[in-house]
């Protein structure tokens, strides 16, 4: 039987689908703004359309990888305490 004075175990933090979609949308808008700024710069070279398709596919994957690494880092830091 667990000790009544010990705190209950904490549930690990989990990302919801809505959170992931919101973060992905924000990253996509920021990337589009940066792309527009770079395109307006004088002397900027033309990017092939395939590059934008690749970035559209890679952006959500990059966000998921980043969030997963951040979650792992937080878990590791909590374990060290």
Order of alpha helices (4+ residues) and beta strands (2+ residues): alpha-alpha
